[in-house]
Amino acid sequence: RRGKVESEVSELVDDLRNLMMPYTAVNFKEDPKNRKHTLAAYSKELAMPMGVSHILALSQNAENLNLRLARVPEGPTMAFRVTQFSLVKNVRAIQRRPYTSAGIHQHSPIVVTNNFGDATAPPHVKLMRITFQNMFPAINVATVKLSECRRVVLFNLMEEEGIVEVRHYAIKATPVGVDRKVRRIVQT
């Protein structure tokens, strides 16, 4: 985050860090003297020595909450206006049975890009799709284990409104077509 922000935005930063797990600096503390740095200065002084590939920076002024997503060190940099968001604690508060698991953040999430088109899509849409996919490590379908697939990050482009929607889901595999008693034995 850059500059002064409301407490909800600070919680959003924590939620974004959890979304990016395990490849993120969860306990990173912003230094007040570094808050005025540009993204180029962050990439040169802070990100490059730590091997960071992308920087997400939230900033807030009186009217807007903005997210800048930069590929380190050479770019590109994309700017988004955050129109609305829900915190994890608010989503869990309204769920009847919120899903929690100790090892859910040990592996990176599966990335799904929806409505970003194919090779004929406009260049800015292709750039967004490629950037979103490259923020997370690629999954090798031949060697991936089902136990590692615990989360999904969905990037949904709504072209008519010009909005990119980001959703984070926890998933679990359950046997289908099995008696309930047998399913409980298999799941434990």
C-alpha positions as CSV (number, residue, x, y, z in Angstrom):
1,R,0.0,0.0,0.0
2,R,1.1,3.5,-0.6
3,G,0.3,6.5,1.5
4,K,-2.4,6.7,4.1
5,V,-5.4,4.4,3.7
6,E,-8.5,3.4,5.7
7,S,-8.4,0.4,8.0
8,E,-10.5,-1.7,5.5
9,V,-7.9,-1.1,2.8
10,S,-5.2,-2.4,5.2
11,E,-7.2,-5.5,5.7
12,L,-7.6,-5.8,1.9
13,V,-3.8,-5.7,1.6
14,D,-3.6,-8.6,4.1
15,D,-6.2,-10.5,2.1
16,L,-4.3,-9.9,-1.2
17,R,-1.2,-11.2,0.5
18,N,-3.0,-14.4,1.5
19,L,-4.3,-14.8,-2.0
20,M,-0.8,-14.7,-3.4
21,M,0.5,-17.3,-0.8
22,P,2.9,-19.1,-0.7
23,Y,5.0,-16.7,-2.9
24,T,4.5,-13.5,-1.1
25,A,5.9,-11.5,1.8
26,V,3.2,-12.0,4.4
27,N,4.9,-10.1,7.1
28,F,6.2,-7.2,5.0
29,K,5.9,-3.9,6.8
30,E,5.8,-0.7,4.8
31,D,8.4,1.7,5.8
32,P,7.0,5.3,6.1
33,K,9.9,6.7,4.2
34,N,9.4,4.2,1.4
35,R,5.7,5.0,0.9
36,K,6.5,7.9,-1.5
37,H,8.7,5.8,-3.7
38,T,7.5,5.1,-7.2
39,L,7.0,1.6,-8.4
40,A,10.3,1.9,-10.4
41,A,12.1,2.7,-7.2
42,Y,10.5,-0.2,-5.4
43,S,11.4,-2.6,-8.1
44,K,15.1,-1.4,-8.2
45,E,15.7,-1.1,-4.4
46,L,13.3,-3.6,-2.8
47,A,12.0,-6.1,-5.3
48,M,15.0,-7.1,-7.4
49,P,17.2,-8.1,-4.5
50,M,14.4,-10.3,-3.2
51,G,13.6,-12.0,-6.5
52,V,10.1,-10.5,-6.7
53,S,8.4,-10.7,-10.1
54,H,5.3,-8.6,-9.6
55,I,4.3,-5.7,-7.3
56,L,0.7,-4.9,-6.4
57,A,0.4,-1.4,-4.9
58,L,-2.9,-0.1,-3.4
59,S,-3.3,3.7,-3.0
60,Q,-6.2,5.7,-1.8
61,N,-7.2,9.4,-2.2
62,A,-10.5,11.1,-1.2
63,E,-12.5,9.7,-4.1
64,N,-10.8,6.5,-5.3
65,L,-9.0,3.3,-4.3
66,N,-6.5,2.4,-7.0
67,L,-4.5,-0.8,-7.6
68,R,-1.3,-0.7,-9.7
69,L,0.1,-4.0,-10.9
70,A,3.7,-3.9,-12.1
71,R,5.9,-6.6,-13.6
72,V,9.4,-6.1,-12.3
73,P,11.9,-4.8,-13.5
74,E,10.9,-3.6,-17.0
75,G,7.1,-3.5,-16.8
76,P,4.4,-3.4,-18.0
77,T,2.4,-1.6,-15.3
78,M,-1.4,-1.7,-15.3
79,A,-3.6,0.6,-13.3
80,F,-7.1,-0.4,-12.0
81,R,-9.7,1.5,-10.0
82,V,-11.1,-0.7,-7.3
83,T,-14.9,-0.1,-7.4
84,Q,-15.9,-2.5,-4.6
85,F,-14.4,-5.3,-2.6
86,S,-15.3,-7.8,0.1
87,L,-13.0,-8.8,2.9
88,V,-12.4,-12.4,3.8
89,K,-13.7,-11.8,7.3
90,N,-17.0,-10.5,5.9
91,V,-17.5,-13.4,3.5
92,R,-16.8,-15.9,6.3
93,A,-19.3,-14.1,8.6
94,I,-22.2,-14.7,6.2
95,Q,-21.3,-18.3,5.3
96,R,-23.1,-21.1,7.1
97,R,-20.0,-23.4,7.2
98,P,-16.9,-21.4,6.3
99,Y,-14.1,-23.7,5.0
100,T,-10.8,-23.5,6.8
101,S,-7.8,-25.7,6.4
102,A,-4.3,-25.4,7.9
103,G,-2.5,-26.3,4.7
104,I,-4.6,-24.4,2.2
105,H,-2.0,-21.8,1.5
106,Q,1.0,-24.2,1.1
107,H,0.5,-24.4,-2.6
108,S,-0.3,-21.7,-5.1
109,P,-3.8,-21.4,-6.5
110,I,-5.1,-22.5,-9.8
111,V,-5.6,-19.5,-12.1
112,V,-8.7,-19.2,-14.2
113,T,-9.0,-16.3,-16.7
114,N,-12.6,-15.9,-18.0
115,N,-13.7,-13.8,-21.0
116,F,-10.2,-12.7,-21.9
117,G,-10.6,-14.0,-25.4
118,D,-8.1,-15.9,-27.5
119,A,-5.4,-14.9,-29.9
120,T,-7.8,-12.5,-31.7
121,A,-8.5,-10.5,-28.5
122,P,-7.4,-6.8,-28.3
123,P,-3.7,-6.3,-27.2
124,H,-4.7,-4.8,-23.8
125,V,-6.9,-7.8,-23.0
126,K,-4.2,-10.2,-24.0
127,L,-1.7,-8.3,-21.8
128,M,-4.0,-8.5,-18.8
129,R,-4.6,-12.2,-19.3
130,I,-0.9,-13.0,-19.6
131,T,0.0,-10.8,-16.6
132,F,-2.6,-12.4,-14.4
133,Q,-1.4,-15.9,-15.4
134,N,2.2,-15.0,-14.9
135,M,1.6,-13.8,-11.3
136,F,1.3,-17.4,-10.3
137,P,3.4,-20.4,-11.2
138,A,2.2,-22.6,-14.1
139,I,0.7,-25.9,-13.2
140,N,2.0,-29.1,-14.9
141,V,-1.1,-31.2,-15.4
142,A,0.9,-34.4,-15.8
143,T,2.6,-34.1,-12.4
144,V,0.2,-32.1,-10.3
145,K,-1.3,-33.8,-7.2
146,L,-5.0,-33.4,-6.4
147,S,-4.1,-32.6,-2.8
148,E,-2.2,-29.5,-4.0
149,C,-5.2,-28.1,-5.8
150,R,-6.9,-26.4,-2.8
151,R,-7.6,-22.9,-4.1
152,V,-8.8,-21.1,-7.3
153,V,-8.3,-17.5,-8.3
154,L,-10.8,-16.4,-10.9
155,F,-10.1,-13.3,-13.0
156,N,-13.4,-12.5,-14.9
157,L,-13.5,-9.8,-17.5
158,M,-16.8,-8.0,-18.0
159,E,-16.1,-6.2,-21.2
160,E,-19.4,-4.2,-21.4
161,E,-18.7,-2.6,-18.0
162,G,-14.9,-2.5,-18.4
163,I,-14.5,-4.4,-15.1
164,V,-12.1,-7.2,-14.1
165,E,-13.6,-9.2,-11.2
166,V,-11.2,-11.1,-8.9
167,R,-12.5,-14.0,-6.8
168,H,-10.7,-16.4,-4.5
169,Y,-12.2,-19.8,-3.8
170,A,-11.2,-22.7,-1.6
171,I,-12.0,-26.0,-3.1
172,K,-11.9,-29.6,-1.9
173,A,-12.4,-32.9,-3.7
174,T,-15.2,-35.1,-2.6
175,P,-16.1,-38.6,-3.8
176,V,-19.2,-38.7,-6.0
177,G,-21.6,-41.6,-6.4
178,V,-20.6,-43.1,-3.0
179,D,-22.8,-43.7,0.0
180,R,-22.7,-41.0,2.7
181,K,-21.2,-43.3,5.3
182,V,-18.5,-44.5,2.9
183,R,-17.8,-40.9,1.9
184,R,-17.1,-39.9,5.5
185,I,-14.7,-42.8,5.9
186,V,-12.8,-41.9,2.6
187,Q,-12.6,-38.2,3.6
188,T,-11.1,-38.8,7.0
